[in-house]
């Protein structure tokens, strides 16, 4: 699945670069590689959200949800400056 997503994102990046859709396009492989990770992360993020929403009430999913929220809350507290 990951390889197919990487291939899809590379094809889309190549097509958009060749179509001159934007003036700031690039064929730099490092930028495309970074884009691939962003796309993979967004797909994973969407699937996790869907899993949590569709399986509310399941003790395992509820524990996972609580764990994710706890960790993200901790990170947000550290990253967001206090007023």
Buried (B, 14 or more C-beta within 10 A) or exposed (E): EEEEBBEEBBEEBEEEBEEEEEEEBEEEEEEBBEBBEEBBEEBEEEEEEEEBEEEEEEEEBEEBBEEEEEEEEEEEEEEEEEE
